[in-house]
């Protein structure tokens, strides 16, 4: 996570640095929030809809990645709980271990469902 924050910090610095073009100082033409921008006018209804669609497509990709990460984490946690159950069955119930592993596998399977755009 520190790498991502550092990357955003560097991008912000270069975004706000002025660009010297000849005798004039201008701001770079870029979009900091990550949405694509073309040279067309995006103030029309279709342009707004395109930007909104791209935003939610990116949100879907974030949820997909988070689902894989949490699913793998839950499966590994379930395996650790199973090892704890094997050492002392009174400490952890087997049903808890099974439920954790099933939820982890479900999250991984959920992320493998193709998203239609």
Order of alpha helices (4+ residues) and beta strands (2+ residues): alpha-beta-beta-alpha-alpha
